[in-house]
């Protein structure tokens, strides 16, 4: 019997400084929430450097 609800851990991704800067800029602009920016780029809210 398999236990339900366990997610496989995501492989750790690396991001270029340019990509990180773009994410931070999007967050700072305030057009979208940190959560929305994270969803748009398939990130966790802590991954993008916002906040």
N, C-alpha and C positions, 0 to 999 in steps of 0.2 A: 504494500500500500504506500503510494507516494504522498508526501506531505504537500498540500496545496499552498499557494501564496508565496513560495520562495522564488525570488528573482535571481537570475544569474548575475553576478557582479559584472558591471560594464568594464571592458578593458579601459585602462587609463589613456586618455587622449592627450596629446600635447598641442598647444596652440602657439602660433607665432605672436610676437609682440604686436605686430600690426593688427592681427585679429582681435587680440585682447583690447587694444586701444579703441578699435571700432565699437566693441561691445560696451566699453566704459562710456564712450561718447554717446551712444544711443541711450544709455541709462541716465546720463547727466542731462541730456536734452529734455527729458521728462515727457516725451510724446507717449511713451509706453511705460508700464510698470516694469520693475526688475523681473517679476515673474513672467510677464508677457515677452520680454526680450529673451529670457531664458528658454521659454517654450519655442519661440520663433527659431532659435538656433540649436534646439535640442540639447540644452544645457541644464544642469542643476542650478539653483539660484546662487550657490556658492562658487560655481566654477568660473563665472565670467569676470569676476573682480569688481562687481557692482556692489554698492551698499555700504 
